[in-house]
Amino acid sequence: MRTYVLGLPVDAVSLEEATAWVLAAVRRGKRPEEPGLLVVTLNPEIAVMSRADHELGSAIRHADLCVADGVGITWAARRHGTLLRGRVPGIDLVTRVLREGGSELSVYLLGGRPGVAKTAARAIQKRYGTRVLGAHHGYFRRPGEVAAVCADVRASGASLLLAGLGEGQEKFLHQHDSDLGATVMIGVGGTIDVLAGAVRRMPAWTTRLGVEWLFRVLLDPRRWRRIPRLWRFVWLVLNRRSV
């Protein structure tokens, strides 16, 4: 079942169901000319950003699977009468897909600082037996660089693309869904840094209580700039008659 939060789609699936969806899509594959399937892990910050960035909003609305990453999304849906089956944090979805897919998966890692994606590739190959067919950092902006990255992902033949490109990653995946060649594309935020060991995961209790975002803000003052977006999300939900 699909519901909407601030006009953005949210699929009422559990972590287990989202994992099964991704793996089933990878196994089905696709024809070379078909665009890849986009998976969005939606949180309040992205939802607020999409209000001003229409391309981002369009990318999210075109997602083939959009899961509730942030606790704020589950709260907003519940406030308007839809009880989601819990959160589907991006890091948990990725690690579960890698664990259950194992050597069956062929993956390309895109994102992070130079060297981080390659470190993550070695880590998941060792831990999950996943076939990592390519890795590239997320610091590319010029048209020629973008074209070269897309060509490298396509040439790798990877069926699953994990893209941690920060703000705008969903736009990139949507805009280039036919160029990248992957069957499934997931915007994973900082997950590649976590897989590489460059960023430590927050304690499990913060996830259970839904305060992981707050814990990260307290540990990293640079994240304080995100607080206004979270407050705006709350205001928008409280002052909207329907999702």
SULNOR-V200275 format. One record per pair of residues at least 24 apart in sequence whose ideal C-beta (glycine too) atoms are under 6 Angstrom apart, sorted by the first residue. I is the first residue (numbers start at 1). GAP is how many residues later the second one is. D is the distance in Angstrom with one decimal. If there is no record, write none. Layout:
# SULNOR-V200275
i = <I	I>
gap = <GAP	GAP>
d = <D	D>
This chain:
# SULNOR-V200275
i = <3	3	4	5	5	5	5	6	6	8	8	9	10	10	11	11	12	12	14	14	15	15	18	18	18	19	19	21	22	22	23	25	26	26	26	26	29	30	35	35	36	36	36	36	36	37	37	38	38	38	38	39	39	40	40	40	41	41	41	42	42	42	43	43	44	44	44	44	45	45	47	48	48	48	55	56	59	59	59	60	62	71	72	76	80	80	90	90	90	91	91	94	94	98	98	98	99	102	102	103	105	105	106	106	106	106	107	107	107	108	108	108	108	108	108	109	109	109	110	110	111	111	111	111	111	112	112	112	112	112	116	116	116	117	119	120	120	120	123	124	133	138	150	150	150	153	154	158	159	160	161	162	162	163	164	164	164	164>
gap = <74	79	239	68	71	72	238	41	230	39	52	57	56	58	54	55	72	73	71	72	73	77	49	70	75	77	78	44	75	162	78	159	133	134	157	158	154	153	142	143	141	144	146	147	149	27	147	25	26	135	147	26	147	26	130	147	26	28	49	24	27	31	26	27	26	28	186	189	181	184	186	181	184	185	116	115	111	112	115	110	112	139	161	161	162	163	98	99	101	100	103	94	97	26	30	32	29	26	27	26	25	55	25	27	52	53	25	51	53	25	26	45	48	50	53	26	53	83	26	53	27	52	53	54	81	25	26	52	80	81	77	80	82	75	77	72	75	76	72	71	25	27	26	29	30	27	27	24	24	24	24	24	26	24	24	25	27	28>
d = <5.5	4.2	4.8	5.6	4.6	5.6	5.0	5.3	5.8	5.7	5.2	4.7	5.7	5.4	5.7	5.6	5.1	5.8	4.2	6.0	5.1	5.8	5.3	4.9	5.6	4.7	5.5	5.8	5.1	5.7	5.7	5.1	4.9	5.7	5.5	5.6	5.6	5.0	3.8	4.6	4.9	6.0	4.7	5.9	4.7	4.2	5.0	4.8	5.5	5.5	5.4	4.7	4.3	4.5	5.6	6.0	5.7	3.9	3.8	5.5	5.7	5.5	4.6	3.2	5.1	3.8	5.6	3.8	5.8	4.8	6.0	4.4	5.1	5.0	5.1	5.3	4.4	5.0	3.6	5.9	5.9	3.5	5.8	4.5	6.0	4.2	5.2	5.6	5.5	4.9	5.8	5.6	5.1	5.6	4.4	5.3	5.6	5.8	4.8	4.3	5.0	5.7	4.7	5.2	4.9	5.0	5.2	5.6	4.8	5.9	4.5	5.1	5.2	3.8	5.0	4.4	5.5	5.7	5.4	4.6	3.9	5.7	3.1	5.2	4.8	5.9	5.6	5.9	4.6	5.5	6.0	4.8	5.4	5.7	4.1	5.0	4.0	3.8	5.7	5.8	4.5	4.8	5.3	4.1	5.5	4.7	3.4	5.6	4.5	5.2	4.5	5.6	5.0	5.6	4.8	5.7	5.7	4.1>
